[in-house]
Amino acid sequence: MATTEQITRERSVGELFGELANETGTLVRQEVRLATTEMSQKAAYAGKTSLRVVAGGAFGLVALMILAVAVMFLLGLVMPLWGAALITTGIFGIVAGALAYSGIAAIKRANLRPTETIGSLKDDKQWTTNLIH
């Protein structure tokens, strides 16, 4: 036969486990919200820096088309026009590549890992481990 103290103790343990389950569910929902927010911010940053790569390519192309003609005609005064075209193409190609490389390097430097979420999950793991033991 169970005593009143045993019934009270069992109910308290049951209530504690119910509270733990409720708090864990809340914690998981909060972590998902944090991860979503953090990844949205990082994706927006990656999108903005990607625009620099595209802008570098576009400016390189425009510069190649406009300035190449001017340089080609200038070089064409002292050499065959086909040689002037090759030299001009090489120069402007290098400039366009440097701009695109700059944008790609900026994307690589960006830390796109959800560091806040990872840190929070580690804290949650430690909290849960301490609670169980």
PyRosetta script that sets phi, psi and omega in degrees:
from pyrosetta import init, pose_from_sequence

init()
pose = pose_from_sequence("MATTEQITRERSVGELFGELANETGTLVRQEVRLATTEMSQKAAYAGKTSLRVVAGGAFGLVALMILAVAVMFLLGLVMPLWGAALITTGIFGIVAGALAYSGIAAIKRANLRPTETIGSLKDDKQWTTNLIH")
pose.set_psi(1, 133.2)
pose.set_omega(1, -178.0)
pose.set_phi(2, -82.0)
pose.set_psi(2, 136.9)
pose.set_omega(2, 177.7)
pose.set_phi(3, -83.9)
pose.set_psi(3, 167.4)
pose.set_omega(3, 179.2)
pose.set_phi(4, -62.6)
pose.set_psi(4, -36.7)
pose.set_omega(4, -180.0)
pose.set_phi(5, -65.0)
pose.set_psi(5, -40.2)
pose.set_omega(5, 179.2)
pose.set_phi(6, -66.3)
pose.set_psi(6, -41.1)
pose.set_omega(6, 179.6)
pose.set_phi(7, -64.4)
pose.set_psi(7, -44.0)
pose.set_omega(7, 178.5)
pose.set_phi(8, -62.3)
pose.set_psi(8, -42.6)
pose.set_omega(8, -179.3)
pose.set_phi(9, -65.1)
pose.set_psi(9, -43.5)
pose.set_omega(9, 179.4)
pose.set_phi(10, -63.9)
pose.set_psi(10, -41.4)
pose.set_omega(10, 179.6)
pose.set_phi(11, -65.1)
pose.set_psi(11, -39.8)
pose.set_omega(11, 179.3)
pose.set_phi(12, -65.0)
pose.set_psi(12, -40.7)
pose.set_omega(12, 177.8)
pose.set_phi(13, -65.3)
pose.set_psi(13, -42.1)
pose.set_omega(13, 177.4)
pose.set_phi(14, -62.2)
pose.set_psi(14, -41.9)
pose.set_omega(14, 177.4)
pose.set_phi(15, -64.6)
pose.set_psi(15, -39.1)
pose.set_omega(15, 177.9)
pose.set_phi(16, -63.0)
pose.set_psi(16, -43.7)
pose.set_omega(16, 178.1)
pose.set_phi(17, -65.8)
pose.set_psi(17, -36.5)
pose.set_omega(17, 175.8)
pose.set_phi(18, -63.9)
pose.set_psi(18, -42.7)
pose.set_omega(18, 177.8)
pose.set_phi(19, -65.5)
pose.set_psi(19, -40.2)
pose.set_omega(19, 177.8)
pose.set_phi(20, -61.5)
pose.set_psi(20, -43.6)
pose.set_omega(20, 178.9)
pose.set_phi(21, -63.3)
pose.set_psi(21, -42.0)
pose.set_omega(21, 179.1)
pose.set_phi(22, -63.8)
pose.set_psi(22, -47.5)
pose.set_omega(22, -179.9)
pose.set_phi(23, -65.0)
pose.set_psi(23, -37.6)
pose.set_omega(23, 178.4)
pose.set_phi(24, -64.9)
pose.set_psi(24, -41.6)
pose.set_omega(24, 177.1)
pose.set_phi(25, -62.0)
pose.set_psi(25, -42.8)
pose.set_omega(25, 177.0)
pose.set_phi(26, -62.4)
pose.set_psi(26, -43.2)
pose.set_omega(26, 179.7)
pose.set_phi(27, -61.1)
pose.set_psi(27, -43.8)
pose.set_omega(27, 179.6)
pose.set_phi(28, -63.3)
pose.set_psi(28, -43.2)
pose.set_omega(28, 178.3)
pose.set_phi(29, -61.8)
pose.set_psi(29, -41.2)
pose.set_omega(29, 178.9)
pose.set_phi(30, -65.7)
pose.set_psi(30, -38.3)
pose.set_omega(30, 179.0)
pose.set_phi(31, -66.2)
pose.set_psi(31, -39.7)
pose.set_omega(31, 178.3)
pose.set_phi(32, -64.6)
pose.set_psi(32, -42.0)
pose.set_omega(32, 177.1)
pose.set_phi(33, -62.1)
pose.set_psi(33, -42.7)
pose.set_omega(33, 179.0)
pose.set_phi(34, -63.7)
pose.set_psi(34, -45.2)
pose.set_omega(34, 179.8)
pose.set_phi(35, -63.0)
pose.set_psi(35, -41.6)
pose.set_omega(35, 179.2)
pose.set_phi(36, -62.6)
pose.set_psi(36, -45.8)
pose.set_omega(36, 179.6)
pose.set_phi(37, -63.3)
pose.set_psi(37, -46.1)
pose.set_omega(37, -177.3)
pose.set_phi(38, -65.2)
pose.set_psi(38, -43.1)
pose.set_omega(38, -179.6)
pose.set_phi(39, -68.9)
pose.set_psi(39, -32.4)
pose.set_omega(39, 176.0)
pose.set_phi(40, -63.8)
pose.set_psi(40, -42.3)
pose.set_omega(40, 178.8)
pose.set_phi(41, -64.8)
pose.set_psi(41, -42.3)
pose.set_omega(41, -178.7)
pose.set_phi(42, -69.0)
pose.set_psi(42, -36.6)
pose.set_omega(42, 177.8)
pose.set_phi(43, -66.8)
pose.set_psi(43, -38.2)
pose.set_omega(43, 177.7)
pose.set_phi(44, -63.7)
pose.set_psi(44, -41.0)
pose.set_omega(44, 178.3)
pose.set_phi(45, -64.3)
pose.set_psi(45, -43.5)
pose.set_omega(45, 179.1)
pose.set_phi(46, -62.6)
pose.set_psi(46, -38.1)
pose.set_omega(46, 177.7)
pose.set_phi(47, -64.3)
pose.set_psi(47, -41.3)
pose.set_omega(47, 179.7)
pose.set_phi(48, -66.5)
pose.set_psi(48, -42.4)
pose.set_omega(48, 179.7)
pose.set_phi(49, -70.8)
pose.set_psi(49, -28.6)
pose.set_omega(49, 176.0)
pose.set_phi(50, -65.0)
pose.set_psi(50, -31.5)
pose.set_omega(50, 177.4)
pose.set_phi(51, -61.5)
pose.set_psi(51, -31.6)
pose.set_omega(51, 177.1)
pose.set_phi(52, -65.3)
pose.set_psi(52, -37.1)
pose.set_omega(52, 177.7)
pose.set_phi(53, -63.9)
pose.set_psi(53, -46.5)
pose.set_omega(53, 179.6)
pose.set_phi(54, -64.4)
pose.set_psi(54, -43.9)
pose.set_omega(54, 179.5)
pose.set_phi(55, -62.9)
pose.set_psi(55, -40.1)
pose.set_omega(55, 177.0)
pose.set_phi(56, -60.4)
pose.set_psi(56, -42.8)
pose.set_omega(56, 177.5)
pose.set_phi(57, -65.9)
pose.set_psi(57, -42.4)
pose.set_omega(57, -179.7)
pose.set_phi(58, -66.4)
pose.set_psi(58, -45.2)
pose.set_omega(58, 178.1)
pose.set_phi(59, -65.0)
pose.set_psi(59, -37.3)
pose.set_omega(59, 176.4)
pose.set_phi(60, -61.7)
pose.set_psi(60, -41.1)
pose.set_omega(60, 179.5)
pose.set_phi(61, -67.3)
pose.set_psi(61, -45.1)
pose.set_omega(61, 179.0)
pose.set_phi(62, -63.7)
pose.set_psi(62, -44.5)
pose.set_omega(62, 178.9)
pose.set_phi(63, -62.5)
pose.set_psi(63, -39.5)
pose.set_omega(63, 179.2)
pose.set_phi(64, -62.6)
pose.set_psi(64, -43.3)
pose.set_omega(64, -177.0)
pose.set_phi(65, -70.6)
pose.set_psi(65, -43.0)
pose.set_omega(65, -175.4)
pose.set_phi(66, -80.7)
pose.set_psi(66, -55.2)
pose.set_omega(66, -176.2)
pose.set_phi(67, -73.1)
pose.set_psi(67, -27.4)
pose.set_omega(67, 179.5)
pose.set_phi(68, -62.8)
pose.set_psi(68, -40.0)
pose.set_omega(68, 179.2)
pose.set_phi(69, -63.4)
pose.set_psi(69, -44.3)
pose.set_omega(69, -179.3)
pose.set_phi(70, -64.6)
pose.set_psi(70, -46.0)
pose.set_omega(70, -179.9)
pose.set_phi(71, -66.8)
pose.set_psi(71, -39.0)
pose.set_omega(71, 178.6)
pose.set_phi(72, -59.7)
pose.set_psi(72, -45.8)
pose.set_omega(72, 179.4)
pose.set_phi(73, -66.0)
pose.set_psi(73, -37.4)
pose.set_omega(73, 177.9)
pose.set_phi(74, -65.0)
pose.set_psi(74, -47.6)
pose.set_omega(74, 177.8)
pose.set_phi(75, -68.1)
pose.set_psi(75, -29.0)
pose.set_omega(75, 179.2)
pose.set_phi(76, -63.4)
pose.set_psi(76, -16.6)
pose.set_omega(76, 176.9)
pose.set_phi(77, -72.4)
pose.set_psi(77, -25.5)
pose.set_omega(77, -176.8)
pose.set_phi(78, -117.4)
pose.set_psi(78, -3.0)
pose.set_omega(78, -179.4)
pose.set_phi(79, -152.2)
pose.set_psi(79, 169.9)
pose.set_omega(79, 177.0)
pose.set_phi(80, -60.6)
pose.set_psi(80, 148.0)
pose.set_omega(80, -176.6)
pose.set_phi(81, -61.9)
pose.set_psi(81, -34.5)
pose.set_omega(81, 179.7)
pose.set_phi(82, -65.3)
pose.set_psi(82, -37.7)
pose.set_omega(82, 176.5)
pose.set_phi(83, -66.0)
pose.set_psi(83, -40.6)
pose.set_omega(83, 178.0)
pose.set_phi(84, -63.1)
pose.set_psi(84, -37.9)
pose.set_omega(84, 179.2)
pose.set_phi(85, -65.4)
pose.set_psi(85, -41.5)
pose.set_omega(85, 179.7)
pose.set_phi(86, -65.7)
pose.set_psi(86, -44.5)
pose.set_omega(86, 179.7)
pose.set_phi(87, -62.9)
pose.set_psi(87, -45.2)
pose.set_omega(87, -179.5)
pose.set_phi(88, -62.7)
pose.set_psi(88, -43.7)
pose.set_omega(88, 179.0)
pose.set_phi(89, -60.4)
pose.set_psi(89, -43.3)
pose.set_omega(89, 178.9)
pose.set_phi(90, -62.0)
pose.set_psi(90, -45.1)
pose.set_omega(90, -179.4)
pose.set_phi(91, -61.6)
pose.set_psi(91, -50.2)
pose.set_omega(91, -177.2)
pose.set_phi(92, -72.7)
pose.set_psi(92, -26.8)
pose.set_omega(92, 174.4)
pose.set_phi(93, -65.7)
pose.set_psi(93, -39.2)
pose.set_omega(93, 177.8)
pose.set_phi(94, -64.3)
pose.set_psi(94, -43.3)
pose.set_omega(94, 179.1)
pose.set_phi(95, -62.1)
pose.set_psi(95, -45.4)
pose.set_omega(95, -179.9)
pose.set_phi(96, -63.2)
pose.set_psi(96, -40.9)
pose.set_omega(96, 178.7)
pose.set_phi(97, -63.9)
pose.set_psi(97, -39.3)
pose.set_omega(97, 179.2)
pose.set_phi(98, -63.9)
pose.set_psi(98, -40.5)
pose.set_omega(98, 178.3)
pose.set_phi(99, -64.9)
pose.set_psi(99, -45.0)
pose.set_omega(99, 179.4)
pose.set_phi(100, -64.6)
pose.set_psi(100, -40.9)
pose.set_omega(100, 178.5)
pose.set_phi(101, -61.1)
pose.set_psi(101, -39.5)
pose.set_omega(101, 178.6)
pose.set_phi(102, -60.2)
pose.set_psi(102, -44.1)
pose.set_omega(102, 178.9)
pose.set_phi(103, -66.6)
pose.set_psi(103, -40.9)
pose.set_omega(103, 179.0)
pose.set_phi(104, -64.8)
pose.set_psi(104, -41.1)
pose.set_omega(104, 178.3)
pose.set_phi(105, -62.1)
pose.set_psi(105, -38.3)
pose.set_omega(105, 178.4)
pose.set_phi(106, -64.3)
pose.set_psi(106, -38.6)
pose.set_omega(106, 178.1)
pose.set_phi(107, -65.8)
pose.set_psi(107, -42.0)
pose.set_omega(107, -179.7)
pose.set_phi(108, -66.2)
pose.set_psi(108, -33.1)
pose.set_omega(108, 179.1)
pose.set_phi(109, -72.3)
pose.set_psi(109, -23.9)
pose.set_omega(109, -178.1)
pose.set_phi(110, -68.5)
pose.set_psi(110, 133.3)
pose.set_omega(110, 176.9)
pose.set_phi(111, -87.2)
pose.set_psi(111, 104.9)
pose.set_omega(111, -175.5)
pose.set_phi(112, -95.5)
pose.set_psi(112, 2.8)
pose.set_omega(112, 177.4)
pose.set_phi(113, -75.5)
pose.set_psi(113, 143.2)
pose.set_omega(113, 177.5)
pose.set_phi(114, -76.5)
pose.set_psi(114, 74.6)
pose.set_omega(114, -172.0)
pose.set_phi(115, -62.7)
pose.set_psi(115, -37.7)
pose.set_omega(115, 178.8)
pose.set_phi(116, -64.4)
pose.set_psi(116, -42.1)
pose.set_omega(116, -179.8)
pose.set_phi(117, -66.3)
pose.set_psi(117, -42.6)
pose.set_omega(117, 180.0)
pose.set_phi(118, -62.2)
pose.set_psi(118, -44.9)
pose.set_omega(118, 178.0)
pose.set_phi(119, -62.4)
pose.set_psi(119, -41.7)
pose.set_omega(119, 179.5)
pose.set_phi(120, -65.4)
pose.set_psi(120, -39.4)
pose.set_omega(120, 178.0)
pose.set_phi(121, -65.5)
pose.set_psi(121, -37.1)
pose.set_omega(121, 176.3)
pose.set_phi(122, -63.6)
pose.set_psi(122, -42.0)
pose.set_omega(122, 177.0)
pose.set_phi(123, -62.6)
pose.set_psi(123, -41.5)
pose.set_omega(123, 179.1)
pose.set_phi(124, -62.7)
pose.set_psi(124, -40.7)
pose.set_omega(124, 179.0)
pose.set_phi(125, -62.5)
pose.set_psi(125, -44.5)
pose.set_omega(125, 179.5)
pose.set_phi(126, -63.9)
pose.set_psi(126, -42.3)
pose.set_omega(126, 179.1)
pose.set_phi(127, -61.2)
pose.set_psi(127, -44.8)
pose.set_omega(127, -179.5)
pose.set_phi(128, -65.3)
pose.set_psi(128, -42.0)
pose.set_omega(128, 179.0)
pose.set_phi(129, -62.1)
pose.set_psi(129, -44.5)
pose.set_omega(129, 178.5)
pose.set_phi(130, -65.0)
pose.set_psi(130, -34.5)
pose.set_omega(130, -178.9)
pose.set_phi(131, -68.7)
pose.set_psi(131, -39.4)
pose.set_omega(131, -176.7)
pose.set_phi(132, -73.5)
pose.set_psi(132, -36.4)
pose.set_omega(132, -176.6)
pose.set_phi(133, -87.4)
pose.dump_pdb("model.pdb")
